[in-house]
Amino acid sequence: MSLTVTIPGRPPQLANGRMLWPVKARLVASVKAKAWGLMVNARNEAGKSRATEPRTLRITAFVCAPLYDEGNLHANVKAHEDAAVAAGWIVDD
């Protein structure tokens, strides 16, 4: 089974950002909410139920310069991973 969703925009700089925690929390919450809505929509349109078994999640980010290294990219898309769990695409580990 494969579900695909396109989340427009660049992943926010969360890994090395120099922002206050409430600002970062609001940013993460808005990213999660946007991704969650798109993912729930895609799951429902495909007629799939919530995940009950382990699944693989592949996130492809199309980023123009400056590029993220692998560690920072993973940290910057963590909110999208959390949204996938909340949307029922994958089970929480």
C-alpha positions in Angstrom: 0.0 0.0 0.0 1.3 3.4 -0.9 -0.1 6.8 0.0 1.3 10.0 -1.4 0.7 13.6 -0.3 2.5 16.7 -1.4 3.0 19.3 1.4 3.8 22.6 -0.3 6.6 24.8 1.0 10.0 24.3 2.4 10.4 22.4 5.7 10.9 25.0 8.5 14.3 25.4 10.0 13.7 23.8 13.4 17.0 22.0 14.1 19.3 25.0 14.5 16.8 27.8 14.7 17.5 30.5 17.2 13.9 31.2 18.2 12.1 31.3 21.5 10.4 28.1 22.5 6.8 29.5 22.3 7.5 30.7 18.8 8.9 27.3 17.8 6.0 25.5 19.4 3.5 27.6 17.4 5.4 26.9 14.2 5.6 23.2 14.8 1.9 23.1 15.7 0.9 24.8 12.4 3.2 22.5 10.4 1.7 19.5 12.1 -1.9 20.7 11.6 -1.4 21.4 7.9 0.3 18.1 7.3 -2.2 16.2 9.4 -5.1 17.6 7.3 -3.5 16.7 4.0 -2.6 13.2 5.2 -6.0 12.4 6.7 -7.6 13.6 3.4 -5.4 11.3 1.3 -6.0 8.3 3.6 -9.8 8.8 3.5 -9.8 9.3 -0.3 -7.9 6.1 -0.7 -10.4 4.3 1.6 -7.7 3.1 3.9 -8.1 2.5 7.7 -5.7 3.7 10.4 -2.5 1.8 10.6 -2.4 -1.1 13.0 0.8 -2.7 11.9 4.2 -1.2 11.2 4.5 0.6 7.9 7.3 2.4 6.2 7.1 6.2 5.8 9.2 7.8 3.1 9.5 11.6 3.1 11.0 13.2 0.1 11.8 16.9 0.5 12.5 19.1 -2.5 14.7 21.8 -1.1 16.4 24.7 -3.0 19.5 26.2 -1.6 20.7 26.3 1.1 20.6 22.5 1.5 20.1 20.7 4.8 22.5 18.0 5.8 20.9 14.6 6.7 20.6 15.2 10.4 19.1 18.6 10.1 16.7 17.5 7.4 15.4 14.7 9.7 15.0 17.1 12.5 13.2 19.6 10.3 10.6 17.0 9.0 10.0 15.5 12.5 6.7 17.5 12.7 5.6 15.8 9.4 6.4 12.4 10.9 4.4 13.2 14.0 1.5 14.3 11.8 1.7 10.9 9.9 1.2 9.1 13.2 -1.7 11.3 14.2 -3.3 10.9 10.8 -3.1 7.1 11.1 -0.6 6.5 8.3 1.9 4.8 10.6 1.9 3.4 14.1 3.8 5.2 16.9 7.0 3.5 17.9 
